[in-house]
Amino acid sequence: MTDAVIDLSSMRPRALLALYSQILTELIARRIVWSRNAPAGDYAELLVAEAFGGRLAKGSEKSWDVRVGNELLQVKCRVVDASSKRTQTFSPFRSFAFDRCVFVLLDSVSYRVTRAIQVDRDLVEGRASLSAWVAGSRLTVRNVLVMTEGVDVTEALQRAQDEVDVRGRRADRDQ
């Protein structure tokens, strides 16, 4: 099967939203995502778990997303438009009870992993800026991309992405 392109330009907004709901329902059934939130975060967590042989945290876990052996990983994801000049910020850290953070950038058109960087918690905590507005600490995409201390794990996540595409399902959640 080839990737289909659907002309959405003539669809009414409610029809587009209904199609989006159907897509989310199918992704949930395939266990690619597990909530009706925007799917990028769930998808990035899945890719990190697959890439490192980890287990996804239960949905109620607030401090980390993937367990790899005894190591706890937080996953932060942004869908980025390469042509945008606007500052893009990852979701806030409200806890630093993890060992490393994996920052994942997805292309806004294809959802292909364009960059993934693994960074130690101490470095993340030291570089993040406290924001009263969001009651947490934040990092911009630019801040992460210039971190020379991080480990580039882009290829590992791209391989995991290819495997998930072929298999069409995700691994089990941490029990």
N, C-alpha and C positions, 0 to 999 in steps of 0.2 A: 504494500500500500504506500502511496506517496502522500506527502503532507498536503492536505487540501487547503485551498485558499477560498474563503467565502467572501463574497461582496456584501459588506455590511452597510454600505452607504444608503441603501433604500429602506432599511429597517427602522421602524419606530423605536423610540427609547425604551418603551416597556418591553418590546420584543427582544431588544438587545439584552436587557436585564434578565429576561426569562431564559435566553440562551446562556448567559453567564451562569445562572443558577443551575441549568442542566449540565454545564461543563463542570462546575464545582461538585455536583452530585456524582458525576462519573469519576472524577478524580478521587473523591472520598470512597466510592465503591472499589476503586483500584488500589486504595490505600496509599496514594501518592501524597495526599494532604488529609488532614483529619478535622478541619474546622471550616466554617463558612467565611472566615476572615479572608482578606487578600491572601492568595496562595503562596506568595514568594517566601515568606518566613518558614512555613511548614516545609516547603520544597527544599530550601537551603538546609534545614535541619536534617532532612532525609538524605541529602547528598553528602553531608558531612558524616553521618552515621555509616553510610555505605562506603565512603572513601576510606575511613579509618577502622572499619570493622566494629563500630560502636553500637550502642543500644540507645534508642530515643527515650528521653525522660517521659514520665507520665505527664499528662496535660496540666496538672496542678503545680508542677515544679516551677518555681519562679527564678532560681539563681543559675540554672544550667539547663542545657538542652540535650546533650549527648554524653554518655559515659563510655569511655574507652579504657578498659581495665579499671584502674583506680583513679584515672584522670577524668575530671569534669570539664566539659567544653561548653562555653556559651557560643551561640551562633547569632551573628548580626548580618542582615541582608538588606541590600538596596537594589532596586531595579533602576538602572541608570540609562539616560539618553545621552549618548556620546556627544551629541551636538549642543546640549544644554550648557549654558555658562552659569547657571544658578548654583548656589552652594547646596549640596545635598548632604543630609545628616542622617546617621544611623539612629535607630530607636534608642531611647535612654537606658543607661545602666542604673538600676535601682538597688543593686547588690553586686558585690564583687566576690561572692562565694563560689568561685570557679577557679580552675587552674590556668586555662588558656581560652582565648576568644578566637573564633574563626570568622573573619569578615569576608562576606561573599558579595560580589557584584554580578548582577544578571543584566544582560542586554535587554533593553526595553522592547525590542521588536521580536527577538527570537527566544528570549529567556535562556540563552546560552551563558554559561559561566564565563565571564570575561576576565575575572581576577578573583583570587581567593588567597588570603593572607592569615596565617596563624600567629598570634601574638600572646606572650606571657601576660598574666593578669596584672602583675606589678607595673608593667609598662603601660597597659591600658589605663589602669587607675591613675597613674602619674600624668598621662597625657589628656585624659578626659576633662572637660570643663563642666563644673557644676552649673546647672540651670534651674533656677527656682521655678520658672514657668512650667517645666515638665516634671519637677520634683525628682530630678535624677542628673546623672552626668552623661555628657554626650561627646561624640567625636564626629567630625565630618569625613566624608569620603576622601577628601584631599589630605586630611591629617593622617589617615591610615595608609594611603598610597605612598607617602614619603617616609614611613617607618622602615628604616634599613635593618632594624633588629628583628623584624618579623620574618617568618618562613613562608615563601611562596608555595602554596599548595594547589595552585590553579589546575595543573595537569591531573592531579589526583581527583579533584572534584569533576573535571571534565570527563575523565574515564568513568567515574561513578554515574554521571549524567547519562552517558552512552549506555551503560549497563541497565540503568533504570528504564530508559527508553525501550530497550529490547525486551526486558522482562515485564515491564508495565505494572510492577507492584513494588512495595517497600518492605523493609525488614520489620520485625515485630518491635513493639515498644518495650522499654525496660519494665520489668515486673516489680 
